[in-house]
Amino acid sequence: MTDPIVMTPVARVVGGRTEPTDDYWGGTHSIIRIDPDAYTQAAVAGLDEFSHLEVVFFFHLTDQTDLNPGARRPRENPDWPEVGIFGHRNMRRQNWIGVSRCRLLSIDGLDLHVEDLDAVDGTPILDIKPWFAEMGPRGETHQPPWVSEMLGDYFAPAVNEQPQF
């Protein structure tokens, strides 16, 4: 498991938020600009039929010395339990990869206009997939109560947030 994997970004985030924050991503508008040197318009054929995208990205602004593979309290909150690196979704991960689901608003050439993408301006995008409802969870889902408490404002609208393109 120690062989490195090399990845090349397929796109970058343009506009939207410039600083990563813990909450208030709701209503954030940005563009996923697909690399025109690597892709043609054919790469997005049929994508406009989908309402949502699943986006895989690289946490490029994270301090990569701040990796703790053990347990820590989410957001350092003493009221929440210590959970291991695979028990939460923060940016401090071995490979610094994030996954986000966002609404596809429109397509202009190789620019995908999206809403609620929780990645900041300049973020390298590793992959873009349309959201298939059939690929979502099957059966009943559950999670500990601290997750809902922690993420209650995650997609709440930011005060005075204006789209930046």
N, C-alpha and C positions, 0 to 999 in steps of 0.2 A: 504493500500500500504506500510505498514511499516514492514511487515514480511520479515526477511532476507532470502536470497537465498544463499545456499552454493554450490560452484562449485569446481570441482577438475580438474586441468589441465590434458589434454590428451597427451600433448607433450611439448617440449621446443625447442626454437631456438638454434641452434649450429652454431657458426661461423658468418660470415658476419660482419656487423657493430657492434662496441662495445659501441658507444655513439649515442644517439638519436640526430638527427639534423633536421633542417627545410627543407632542400633541398638535391639534388644530390643522390637520392636513386637508380637511373638507373644503371643497371648492377650489383647490389649487389647480390652476390650469398650466400646462406646460406642453412642450413639443418633444416627441421622440424623433430625432432627425437621423434617419437611416443613412449610412455611409454611401454616397453616390459613386464613389470610386469602386465599390465592391458589389453594388446592387443596382438593378434597373427597376423601372416601374412595375415590371412583371413580378417582382418580389412581393408586392402588396396586393396582387390581383385577388379579388374575393374577400379581402380583409374587411371591406366596408360593410359586409353583411353581418358583422358581429358587433355586439354592444360593448363587450369588455375584452380586455387583454390581460394576459399574465406575462409579467415582465421580470426577467432575471437581470440583476445588475451587480456592479462591483462597488462596495463601500469605499470609495477612493479618498474620502476625507477623514477616515478613522485612523487614530493613532495605533499603528500595528504593534506597538510594544505593549498595548493594553489588552492582552489576551489572557484570560483566566479560564483554563479548561475545567476547573473545578466548579463548585457551587458558589453562587452569590445571590444576594437579594435583588429582585428586579427593581431598577431605578434606585437602588440602595435604600429602599423603604423598609424600616425595621418592623413594620406591621405585616409584611409579606414574607413567605417562607423562602429559605435558600433553595434554589433550584440549580441543577447542573446546566452546562452550556447547551445541551440538547433539550432542556426543559423550558426554554424561552426563545424569543426570536430577535434578540438585540443584534447590534452590528459587530460585537466582539466575537468573531467566529474565526475558525482556523483559516478559511479561504475567503473571508470578507465578502461573501455573496448574500445578496438580499433578493427577496421575491415579493412582488407587489401585484395586486389586481387593481386595474383602473378602468374607467369608462373611456371608450373610444368615441370622441366627439365628431371628428371628421378626418379626412385624408387629403392632403394637398401635395401631390407629387410623392416624394419620399418623406414628407413630414406628417407624422401621426399626431394630431391634436388630441390631448387626453386630459382627463380630470381625475383628481384624487390619486395621482401617482406620488408615492412618498419617497421620491428620490429628488435630489437637488440639481440645480443647473450645473452642467458639466459632467454629470454622472455617466460613466461608461455603461452601456447596455450590452449585455452578453447574449441575450436571446429575447425574442418576442413571440408569443403564442396567442392565438385566439382562445378565449375562454369557452370551453365546451361544458355545458351543464352536466352532461353525463360523466365528466371527469371529476366532478365535485364529490364531496363525501357521500358515501352510501350508508344507509342505516342511521341510527341515532348517534348524535355527537354529544360530547360532554367535555368540560374543562373545569379547573378549580375556580372558585369565586374571585380570587385576587386578579385574574386576568380581566374579567369584566370591569372590576373596579379600576384597574390600571388604565384600561383602554377606553374608558367612558367618553373621553374628549378627543380621542385619536383622530376621528374624522369629523369632529365638530368644525364649523367654519371658523377661520381665523378672523379676528377683528381687523378691519381695514386692509385685508389682503387683496391686492390687485394683481391681475395676471401680468407677468413680465415676459415679453417675447423679444 
